[in-house]
Amino acid sequence: MARLFIRRDDLGLRTAMGEALLPMLVGAMSFLAGLAVAGALASGTLARHWQGDTARAVTIQVPANEANAVPAVLAATRATPGMSDVRVLPVAAVDELLKPWLGDDVAALGLPIPIVIAADGPGGDGSALTASLTRVTPGVLVQTGALWAARVAALTASLRACAAAMLVIVAMVAAAMVTLATRAGIAQRHFEIEIIHGLGALDGDIARRFAARAAWLALLGGAGGSLAAGPVLMWLSGLAAPFAGVAPQSAWPGLSPALWFVLPTLPLLAGGIGWATAQVTVRRWLGRLT
C-alpha cells in the first residue's frame, strides 16, 4: 500500500488536543517527581552526615559511687586504639541531657547521677572497650552510636524506596493522563482518521502525529513543573541545611549536583512518556479498524 504522508496538523490536533489541562497535570506530576528525587538525594546526604557523627560517638557512664575511678577510666579509654577527644561532661551538661525526663532541677531529686565521659571512637559495638573498662572499674556502662547509625541507614533506605515508588506512581499517572487526552483527540477526529487510514495512511504516520502533539504538551508541562520545583527545593534546602552542618546561606551551592542534572531531565522524561503513551494508544485504536 502506498505511503500517504500527512501534512503538518492536517488532523487538527491543535484543536482536538489543545486544552491546557494536560500540561497542567503533567506539570504537577513533574513537580512531585522533582520533590521525590530531591528527597531521596537529601536523605542520603543527611544520613552520611548523621552516620559519621553518630557511629563514632561513645558514651561511658561511671557509677556515682565510683567517682575516684574516673582518672583510671579516662586513662584506659585514652589508651584504647581509635579513641579520641576523651572528656568528662560537666554536671550542667548532664543535667541538660536528663532534663526532658527528670525535670529542670535534677539535683533536687537526690538521685545518684553517674559521671559521664564522652569520646569519639572507631565505631562498632564497643564490646572491647566495655571489657577493658570493666576490668578497671566494675559497673561501667559503655554505649556507642552503632545502633543509631544502623537505624539511620534503615530510615534512609525506606525513604529512598518511598521516593522510587512515588516516581513509579507519578509516571503511571502521567501516562494515564496522556492516554485520556489522546483518546479524547481520537474521539474528536475519528472520522478524519478513518478516511485517511482507508486511503492508505500507515498506522505509524497517524500515530506519530498524535505522539508529537502529546509529547509537546507533556514537555511544556514538565518544564513548568521543573521550574516551579526549583524555588521550593531552594527553600527546603535552606531549612535542612543546619541538619547537614551547612550554613543556610550556602544552601544554593550545597544542592546535590545530581539534582541539577535531574531537574532539566524531567521535561524530557515527561515528553518521552507522552510520546510513547500516545503511540501505543493510537496504534491500538487503529488496530481495531483492520
C-alpha positions in Angstrom: 0.0 0.0 0.0 1.4 3.4 -1.0 2.7 5.5 1.9 0.5 8.6 2.4 2.2 11.5 4.1 0.0 13.7 6.3 1.0 17.4 6.2 1.5 19.2 9.5 -1.6 19.3 11.7 -3.8 18.0 8.9 -5.7 16.1 11.6 -6.4 19.3 13.5 -4.8 18.0 16.7 -4.0 21.5 17.9 -7.8 21.8 18.4 -8.5 18.3 19.3 -5.7 18.2 21.9 -5.3 21.9 22.5 -6.6 22.2 26.1 -4.3 23.3 28.8 -5.4 20.6 31.3 -2.8 18.0 30.1 0.2 20.4 30.5 -1.0 21.5 33.9 -1.5 17.9 35.2 1.9 16.8 33.8 3.5 19.8 35.4 2.1 18.8 38.7 3.4 15.3 38.3 6.9 16.7 37.3 6.8 18.9 40.4 6.1 15.9 42.6 8.8 13.9 40.8 11.3 16.7 41.5 10.5 16.7 45.1 10.7 12.9 45.3 14.2 12.8 43.7 15.4 15.7 45.9 14.1 14.0 49.0 15.9 10.8 48.1 19.2 12.7 47.4 18.9 14.8 50.6 18.1 11.8 52.8 21.4 10.2 51.6 23.4 13.3 52.3 21.9 13.7 55.7 22.3 10.0 56.5 26.0 10.2 55.7 26.4 13.2 57.9 24.5 11.7 60.8 26.0 8.3 60.5 29.5 9.7 60.5 28.9 11.6 63.8 26.6 9.1 65.4 28.7 6.0 64.7 31.8 7.5 66.3 30.1 8.8 69.4 30.9 6.9 72.6 29.4 7.5 76.0 30.8 6.0 79.2 28.9 6.1 82.4 30.8 5.6 85.7 28.6 5.0 88.8 28.5 7.9 91.2 30.0 5.8 94.0 33.0 5.1 91.8 34.0 8.7 91.3 37.5 8.0 92.4 38.0 5.7 89.5 37.3 8.3 86.9 41.0 9.1 86.3 41.7 5.4 85.7 38.8 5.1 83.3 39.9 8.2 81.4 43.4 6.8 81.1 42.2 3.4 80.0 39.9 5.0 77.4 42.6 7.2 76.0 44.9 4.2 75.8 42.3 2.3 73.7 43.2 2.4 69.9 41.0 4.6 67.9 39.7 6.6 70.8 40.0 10.4 70.7 38.6 13.6 72.3 38.0 11.8 75.6 36.5 14.2 78.1 34.3 14.3 81.2 31.0 16.0 80.6 30.2 18.8 83.1 27.4 18.3 85.6 25.4 21.1 83.9 25.7 19.3 80.5 24.5 16.0 82.1 21.6 17.8 83.8 20.6 19.3 80.4 20.6 15.9 78.8 18.4 14.5 81.7 16.0 17.5 81.8 13.4 16.1 79.4 13.0 13.0 81.7 13.8 14.2 85.2 12.8 17.9 85.0 14.7 21.2 85.4 16.1 20.5 88.9 17.8 17.2 88.7 19.9 17.7 91.8 16.8 18.2 93.9 15.7 14.7 93.2 18.7 13.3 95.2 19.4 10.6 92.6 22.9 9.1 92.2 23.6 10.6 88.8 26.5 8.8 87.1 29.6 10.6 85.8 29.5 10.7 82.0 32.6 10.5 79.8 32.2 11.3 76.1 34.6 10.4 73.4 34.9 9.7 69.7 35.6 6.1 68.8 36.3 4.0 65.7 32.8 2.6 65.5 31.5 -0.8 66.3 29.5 -2.1 69.3 32.2 -1.1 71.9 32.4 -4.6 73.4 36.2 -4.5 73.5 36.1 -1.1 75.3 33.5 -2.4 77.7 35.6 -5.4 78.7 38.7 -3.2 79.2 36.9 -0.7 81.4 35.1 -3.3 83.4 38.5 -4.6 84.5 39.3 -1.1 85.7 36.0 -0.3 87.4 33.1 -2.7 87.7 29.7 -1.2 86.8 31.0 1.0 83.9 28.4 1.2 81.1 29.6 1.9 77.5 27.2 3.0 74.8 28.1 3.6 71.2 26.3 5.1 68.2 26.4 1.9 66.2 22.7 1.0 66.8 21.6 4.6 65.9 23.7 4.6 62.8 22.1 1.3 61.7 18.7 2.8 62.3 19.6 5.9 60.3 20.7 3.6 57.5 17.4 1.7 57.6 15.5 5.0 57.6 17.4 6.2 54.6 16.7 3.0 52.7 13.0 3.3 53.4 12.9 6.9 52.3 14.6 6.0 49.0 12.2 3.2 48.5 9.3 5.5 49.1 10.8 8.0 46.6 11.2 5.3 44.0 7.6 4.1 44.5 6.4 7.7 44.2 8.3 8.2 40.9 6.7 5.0 39.5 3.2 6.2 40.6 3.9 9.7 39.0 5.0 8.1 35.7 1.9 5.8 35.7 -0.5 8.8 36.4 1.2 10.9 33.7 0.8 8.0 31.2 -2.9 7.6 32.2 -3.5 11.3 31.6 -1.8 11.2 28.2 -3.9 8.2 27.3 -7.1 10.0 28.2 -6.1 13.1 26.3 -5.1 11.0 23.2 -8.4 9.1 23.3 -10.3 12.4 23.5 -8.4 13.6 20.4 -9.2 10.4 18.6 -12.9 10.8 19.5 -13.0 14.2 18.0 -11.1 13.3 14.8 -12.1 9.7 14.3 -14.0 10.3 11.0 -10.9 12.1 9.5 -8.6 9.3 10.8 -10.8 6.6 9.3 -10.8 8.3 5.9 -7.1 8.9 5.6 -6.4 5.4 7.0 -8.7 4.0 4.4 -6.8 6.0 1.7 -3.6 4.3 2.6 -2.0 6.3 5.5 0.1 3.9 7.6 -0.6 3.4 11.3 2.9 4.9 12.1 2.1 8.1 10.2 -1.1 8.7 12.2 0.4 7.6 15.5 3.4 9.9 15.1 1.1 13.0 14.7 -0.6 12.2 17.9 2.6 11.3 19.6 4.3 14.6 18.6 1.4 16.6 19.9 1.2 14.6 23.2 5.0 14.9 23.6 4.9 18.6 23.1 2.2 19.2 25.6 3.9 16.9 28.2 7.2 18.6 27.5 5.6 22.0 28.3 4.0 20.7 31.4 7.3 19.0 32.6 9.2 22.2 32.0 6.7 24.2 34.1 6.8 21.7 36.9 10.6 21.6 37.0 10.7 25.4 37.1 8.2 25.5 39.9 10.1 22.9 41.9 13.3 24.9 41.8 12.4 27.7 44.3 10.6 25.2 46.6 13.7 23.0 46.7 15.9 26.0 47.5 13.6 26.9 50.4 13.6 23.3 51.7 17.4 23.1 51.3 17.7 26.2 53.5 15.6 24.6 56.1 17.5 21.3 56.1 21.0 22.9 55.9 21.6 23.0 59.7 20.9 19.3 59.9 23.7 18.6 57.4 26.1 21.0 59.1 25.8 23.6 56.3 25.1 27.3 56.8 21.6 28.2 55.4 23.0 31.0 53.2 25.2 28.4 51.4 22.3 26.2 50.6 22.3 27.1 46.9 25.8 25.7 46.1 25.1 22.9 48.5 22.5 21.3 46.3 23.4 18.0 45.0 25.0 18.1 41.5 22.8 15.1 40.7 19.7 17.3 41.3 21.0 19.9 38.8 21.0 17.1 36.3 17.6 15.6 37.2 15.5 18.8 37.1 16.3 19.6 33.4 15.8 16.0 32.6 12.2 15.8 33.9 10.7 17.6 31.0 12.4 15.3 28.6 11.2 12.3 30.5 7.7 13.7 30.5 7.9 14.2 26.8 9.1 10.7 26.3 6.2 9.3 28.3 3.8 11.4 26.3 5.3 10.2 23.0 5.3 6.5 23.9 1.9 6.5 25.5 0.3 8.3 22.6 1.9 5.9 20.1 0.6 2.8 22.0 -2.9 4.3 22.4 -3.3 5.3 18.7 -1.8 2.1 17.3 -4.1 0.0 19.5 -7.1 2.0 18.3 -6.1 1.8 14.7 -5.6 -1.9 15.1 -9.3 -2.3 15.6 -10.0 -0.7 12.2 -8.3 -3.5 10.3 
